[in-house]
Amino acid sequence: MELHSKDDQFDTKVTKTLNSYQYANGDPVNNVDEDGHSIFSSSVAFLRSIQIAAFAVTATIALHVYQRSVISDSISKVSSSAASLIKAAAKKVTDKGKAKGETSKVTDRGSTKARDIITKEKKGAINQEFPKEWQDSTLNEIEKAAKQGNKSAQKAKKLLNDKRFDKGDNRK
Amino acid sequence: MLNSSDILKTINIYFPKEISYDSLEYKSSNEFLSRIRKQEEVKLNNSYKTHLYLGIKNIFHKYEVGDWTDMEAFNCYEYRILLHQNQPILDDDTELMKALEGKKIELFLFVSVLSKYYYFFTNETMIDLTSGKWQFKKIFDYPEKIKGEIENLKVFFDVDGYNKISNDIANEVVDNIETELIEKNKVKVFNCLFTDLILI
């Protein structure tokens, strides 16, 4: 094996030949000449390779640490934006929940007393025909009695569902 | 002069006797089905509804006329005429009561779809604006100030072949008939011909 250029660190004292173009002093099994200027025995090369490996490992670890810190930073950034998103989503859900809560309050007409439904939703004129005995009953109670055939409950139910008595229903 | 037997004959066409309203027998009876058919016919006749409404509005042009007809549920055209001049009907009737200083007078007018009968009474509404307590009073007559309008109303209905039901006949109880909202033996002629939501 020969080098393409002359080895300027060629030492004839330690070499078995005068051929300065020779690789690893003519013993490539035991010697290495990585840059083509010097020779090292394989054991030295082994140590050097360990050094390189150690460096590589250190570098890898350093890179890993760096990456981790970058990733961690990114994660923290992502987390922070994710957190904001989650917060926003959570807020939406909460708001929706609240809205639902309000809706369910609105739609929970069944457990509301007739008197309160009338005050909230109906014109005062409804009071003229609304059966007094059902004023303090809930809509559910009225509906149950109506189902059982109670005529005044049927009338109360009909009046509570009669759109003509709705507030804002301006009949012309 | 109207007599109650003619009116009862009409009622018997549309209301089955001795049958509970909630029963299947009632809903499949010829009388009930005839009533439903009649309501359907009338619902399709928009031109008569318009004629009626415009005629009444024209007669009571000094007042606001509210159309309270609910043909799905009752057997009549129903109008509420606010007998206060220059006072529009407001969305919020409490506000309306405030504008009227606590007392409202209306003419409640009913026109049957089962046969050619009509009926009206005066309705007074009072509210205690402090406590919010409502009071109501039905007066089976009309105020003197609308005498001219009532005469014109009679002419308008005469032309169309309608007769006014007297208070006595309107208050007659019809035996063995039950309606959706009124028990047997409490149903009056008024409830059969017009509405069972209002008691007179």
Interface residues (C-beta under 8 A of the other chain):
Chain A: K123 G124 A125 N127 Q128 E129 G149 K151 Q154 K155 K158 L159 D162 R164 K167 G168 D169 N170 R171 K172
Chain B: S20 D22 E64 V65 G66 D67 W68 D70 A73 R80 I89 L90 D91 D92 D93 T94 M97 N123 T125 I127 W134 F136 E180 L181 I182 E183 L197 I198 L199
